[in-house]
Amino acid sequence: MPRARDLGISIGLLRPGLTNSVLDVAGVGLGHATVHRDEAEPPQGRGIARTGVSVLTVADDAFERPIPAGGAILNGAGECTGFIAAAEWGSLETPVFLTSTLQLGRVYDAACELMLEREPRVAEEFIIPVVAECDDSFLNDARCMQVVRDDVANAWTAALSSRGATSPPAEGSVGSGTGMSCLGYKGGIGTSSRMTPEGHTVGVLLMTNFGDVDRLTVDGVPAGRLMPTPRPAPDRASAGSCIGVVVTDAPVDGAGCARLARRVGLGLARAGSVARHGSGEIFLACATGLRMDRHGRFEGVAAVSGRALDPLFAAVVEASEEAVLNSMLMSPTVTGRSGNTKEGLDPDALVRLLREHRRL
């Protein structure tokens, strides 16, 4: 499956990093555990599973040296544990775990157990794992708890192994993105990165599960209205959600990170999101270029703030828009529970359309 850049689609003005993904930020890892099974309906079996877990590790020592972080909510019909604490303290101490709505509790429990195994002091200090969700029940049978502890552990291990990679991570219908839908097509996991003129790297990770096909926009072209229409789906499937995580190596404090997180919404809007009533667009940003101790004292000075954030804002918007497109292009057509199907975005049709509009 091609990514946007493989097709010659260049979103924005800034250049991407080596892998054009969150892995371009030093120390960051991304891993997935995909749950894909076809069994009898409950109670005889576990039904049709199209779900999973994705884990983003920002720094292996985040518990000892928390990372400045901040969040933003475009529309709040969703859940992200640890979001309130991150906003209050301006820091991130755990990996970010992504999964489907009804699996959030299971992933949270597994994350706590795994952190206790890795760092026993977690039991003595206040810590809340960051676990975020989107609803994949159009394709995934949510009547069964499809995700188990081993899935979380395997995704975390894969994330740690991916650090320093020179090729992009898996995207589309993998991990937590397995059952997600986006802008009328199959969605899922998407990522992109940008380099600022000052030399900072900004990576964006999205779990896309939102939008109507008529609003799909690619590099300014109303592609959803001009390409062949995919088979219709129930109206509720268009409400969806999107979880966005921004990671930068710039020295930005928690307040600055909250401002970065808010810009993810601009990238989604350029791709076609209107943040419907039933959507959960929840964004988190963190900055590895500035660290803290367990008491919240900075190790260094926040050197990027005010107008100096402008290049980072632009990087977040561009990378977010492209990450939406990557999440769709990297997802094949998927059939799930009750025969429900989400078609993959046809790259050939998209290229023809963009050439007609002189965007390629």
C-alpha positions in Angstrom: 0.0 0.0 0.0 1.4 3.5 -0.9 1.8 6.4 1.4 0.9 9.9 0.2 4.6 10.7 -0.6 4.9 7.5 -2.6 2.2 8.9 -4.9 3.9 12.2 -5.2 1.4 14.0 -2.9 3.3 16.6 -0.9 1.2 18.3 1.8 2.3 21.8 2.9 5.7 23.6 2.6 7.9 22.0 5.2 10.0 18.9 4.4 9.4 15.6 6.3 12.0 13.7 8.3 13.8 10.5 7.2 10.8 8.2 7.8 8.1 10.9 7.6 6.7 9.6 10.9 6.9 10.0 14.7 9.9 7.8 14.6 11.9 10.7 13.3 11.9 12.2 16.8 14.9 10.6 18.7 13.9 8.0 21.3 10.3 7.6 20.1 8.8 4.2 19.2 5.5 2.9 17.8 4.3 -0.7 18.0 1.1 -2.5 17.3 -0.8 -5.7 18.3 -3.5 -6.5 15.8 -6.5 -8.7 16.9 -8.1 -10.2 13.7 -10.2 -13.3 14.2 -13.4 -14.8 12.8 -15.3 -16.9 15.3 -19.0 -17.8 16.0 -21.1 -15.1 17.6 -21.3 -14.8 21.4 -21.8 -16.8 23.5 -20.5 -19.7 21.4 -17.5 -17.7 20.3 -15.9 -14.3 20.4 -17.4 -13.1 17.2 -15.6 -11.1 14.5 -12.6 -9.2 15.9 -11.2 -6.3 13.9 -9.4 -4.3 16.7 -6.1 -4.1 18.6 -3.7 -2.0 20.6 -1.1 0.6 19.5 1.6 1.9 21.9 3.7 5.1 21.4 6.7 5.3 23.7 8.1 8.8 23.9 11.0 8.2 26.2 12.0 5.1 28.1 12.8 7.0 31.2 9.6 9.1 31.3 8.7 8.0 34.8 12.0 9.2 36.2 12.2 12.3 34.0 8.7 13.4 32.9 8.2 15.0 29.6 6.5 18.4 29.2 3.0 17.8 27.8 -0.3 19.5 27.2 -3.6 18.6 25.6 -6.5 20.1 23.7 -10.1 18.9 23.0 -11.8 19.8 19.8 -15.0 17.8 20.6 -15.1 15.7 23.8 -17.3 12.7 23.0 -14.4 10.3 23.8 -12.0 9.2 26.5 -8.3 9.6 27.3 -7.2 8.6 30.7 -4.4 10.6 32.2 -5.4 13.6 30.1 -6.5 15.7 33.1 -3.4 15.0 35.1 -1.2 15.9 32.1 -3.1 19.1 31.7 -2.8 19.9 35.4 0.9 19.0 35.8 2.0 19.8 32.3 3.9 16.5 32.0 3.7 13.0 30.6 5.1 10.0 32.5 3.9 7.0 30.6 3.6 5.7 27.0 0.5 6.5 25.1 -1.8 3.5 24.6 -4.5 3.5 21.8 -7.3 1.1 21.5 -11.1 0.7 20.9 -13.7 2.2 23.2 -14.8 -0.8 25.2 -11.3 -2.1 25.5 -10.0 1.0 27.3 -10.4 -0.5 30.8 -8.5 -3.7 29.8 -5.7 -1.8 28.3 -5.5 0.6 31.3 -5.3 -2.4 33.7 -2.6 -4.1 31.5 -0.6 -0.8 31.3 -0.6 -0.5 35.1 0.5 -4.1 35.6 3.3 -3.7 33.0 4.5 -0.5 34.4 4.6 -2.0 37.9 6.8 -4.8 36.5 9.1 -2.3 34.8 9.2 0.2 37.6 8.1 -1.0 41.1 8.1 2.6 42.4 5.0 3.2 40.4 3.1 1.6 43.3 4.4 4.2 45.7 3.7 7.3 43.6 0.7 8.8 41.8 0.7 7.8 38.1 -2.0 7.4 35.5 -1.4 5.7 32.2 -2.5 7.6 29.1 -5.0 5.4 27.3 -7.2 6.8 24.5 -9.9 5.3 22.4 -12.1 5.4 19.3 -15.2 3.3 18.6 -14.5 0.5 16.1 -17.9 -1.3 16.6 -18.9 -0.9 12.9 -16.3 -3.5 11.9 -15.5 -5.1 15.3 -17.8 -7.2 17.5 -17.7 -5.1 20.7 -19.8 -7.6 22.7 -16.6 -9.5 23.6 -13.5 -8.1 25.3 -11.2 -8.8 22.3 -8.0 -7.4 23.7 -5.9 -9.2 26.4 -2.9 -8.2 28.5 -0.4 -10.0 26.1 -1.6 -7.7 23.2 -0.7 -4.7 25.2 2.7 -6.2 26.2 3.5 -7.2 22.7 2.6 -3.7 21.3 4.8 -2.1 23.9 7.7 -4.4 23.1 7.3 -3.7 19.4 7.3 0.0 20.1 10.6 -0.2 22.0 12.1 -2.2 19.2 11.1 0.4 16.6 13.2 3.2 18.1 15.8 4.5 15.7 14.2 2.8 12.6 15.1 4.2 9.2 11.8 3.2 7.6 8.2 4.2 8.5 6.2 2.1 11.0 3.2 0.1 10.0 0.1 2.2 9.3 -3.5 1.8 8.3 -5.4 -1.2 9.5 -3.0 -2.3 12.2 -3.2 -2.3 16.0 -5.8 0.0 17.3 -6.5 1.2 13.8 -7.7 -2.2 12.6 -11.4 -1.4 12.8 -11.4 2.3 12.3 -13.1 4.3 9.4 -12.3 7.7 8.1 -14.1 10.1 5.7 -16.2 7.4 4.1 -13.3 5.0 3.6 -11.2 2.6 5.8 -9.1 4.6 8.3 -6.8 3.7 11.1 -3.2 4.6 12.1 -1.5 7.4 10.3 1.7 9.3 10.9 3.8 12.0 9.4 6.6 14.4 10.4 8.1 17.8 9.6 11.4 19.5 10.0 11.3 23.2 11.0 13.8 25.8 9.6 15.3 25.9 13.0 16.2 22.2 12.9 13.4 20.8 15.2 11.5 17.7 14.4 7.8 17.4 14.8 6.0 14.0 14.5 2.2 13.4 14.5 0.5 10.1 15.2 -3.3 9.8 14.5 -5.9 7.2 15.0 -8.5 8.3 12.5 -12.2 7.3 12.8 -14.2 10.3 11.6 -16.0 12.2 8.8 -18.2 12.0 5.8 -17.0 11.0 2.4 -18.4 14.2 0.8 -16.0 16.3 2.9 -12.8 14.3 2.1 -10.3 16.9 0.9 -6.8 16.0 -0.4 -4.3 18.9 -0.9 -7.2 21.3 -1.4 -9.1 19.1 -3.9 -12.6 18.0 -2.9 -11.8 14.4 -3.6 -14.7 12.8 -1.8 -17.2 14.6 -4.1 -15.3 13.9 -7.3 -14.2 10.3 -7.0 -16.5 7.2 -7.2 -18.5 7.0 -4.0 -17.7 4.0 -1.8 -20.6 1.8 -0.6 -22.8 3.6 1.9 -22.5 3.0 5.7 -24.9 3.8 8.5 -25.0 7.4 9.5 -23.5 6.8 12.9 -20.3 5.6 11.3 -19.5 9.2 10.1 -19.5 10.7 13.6 -16.4 8.8 14.8 -13.4 10.2 16.6 -9.8 11.0 16.2 -7.0 10.7 18.7 -3.9 12.8 17.8 -0.5 12.7 19.5 2.3 15.3 18.7 5.9 14.7 19.7 8.7 17.2 19.1 12.3 17.4 20.1 12.0 21.2 20.6 12.3 22.5 24.2 8.7 23.5 24.8 6.9 23.6 28.2 3.5 22.2 29.0 1.6 25.4 28.1 3.4 25.5 24.7 2.6 21.8 24.2 -1.1 22.5 24.8 -1.0 25.1 22.0 0.8 22.6 19.7 -1.9 20.0 20.5 -4.7 22.4 19.5 -3.2 22.7 16.0 -4.0 19.1 15.2 -7.6 20.2 14.7 -6.5 22.5 11.9 -4.9 19.6 10.1 -8.0 17.5 10.5 -10.2 20.3 9.2 -8.1 20.6 6.1 -8.6 16.9 5.4 -12.4 17.3 5.9 -13.3 17.1 9.6 -16.1 19.2 11.1 -15.9 17.7 14.6 -19.5 16.4 14.8 -21.5 16.2 17.9 -20.7 12.6 18.5 -17.0 12.9 17.7 -14.2 12.6 20.2 -11.3 14.7 18.8 -8.7 14.6 21.7 -5.1 15.7 21.2 -2.0 15.5 23.3 1.4 17.0 22.6 4.8 16.5 24.3 8.3 17.8 23.9 11.4 15.7 24.6 13.7 18.7 24.2 12.9 19.8 27.8 12.7 17.3 30.7 11.6 17.5 34.3 12.4 15.7 37.6 9.9 13.9 39.7 9.1 17.1 41.6 8.2 19.0 38.4 11.4 21.1 38.2 12.7 21.7 34.7 16.1 20.4 33.6 16.9 23.4 31.5 14.9 26.3 30.1 11.9 26.4 27.7 13.6 28.1 24.8 10.8 27.9 22.4 7.7 29.9 23.3 5.6 32.8 22.0 6.1 33.6 18.3 9.0 31.1 18.2 6.2 28.4 18.2 4.9 29.5 14.8 7.1 27.0 12.8 6.1 24.2 15.1 2.4 25.1 14.7 2.8 24.9 10.9 4.6 21.6 11.2 1.8 20.1 13.3 -0.9 21.3 10.9 0.9 19.9 7.8 1.9 16.6 9.5 -1.7 16.1 10.8 -3.2 16.6 7.4 -0.8 14.2 5.8 -1.2 11.6 8.6 -5.0 11.5 7.9 -4.2 10.7 4.2 -1.6 8.0 5.2 -4.1 6.3 7.5 -6.5 5.9 4.6 -4.0 5.0 1.8 -2.3 2.4 3.9 -5.7 0.7 4.8 -7.1 -2.0 2.4 -10.8 -2.8 2.2 -11.9 -4.5 5.4 -15.0 -6.6 6.1 -16.0 -7.1 9.7 -18.9 -8.0 11.8 -22.3 -8.6 10.2 -20.6 -8.3 6.8 -20.0 -4.5 7.3 -17.4 -3.3 4.9 -15.2 -0.3 4.6 -13.4 0.2 1.3 -9.8 1.3 1.1 -9.1 4.6 -0.6 -8.1 3.8 -4.2 -4.7 5.4 -4.8 -4.9 5.2 -8.6 -8.3 7.0 -8.7 -6.9 9.6 -6.3 -3.8 10.2 -8.4 -5.9 10.6 -11.6 -8.0 13.2 -9.8 -5.1 15.2 -8.4 -3.5 15.2 -11.9 -6.7 16.6 -13.4 -6.5 19.4 -10.8 -2.8 20.0 -11.4 -1.8 19.0 -7.9 0.6 16.4 -9.2 
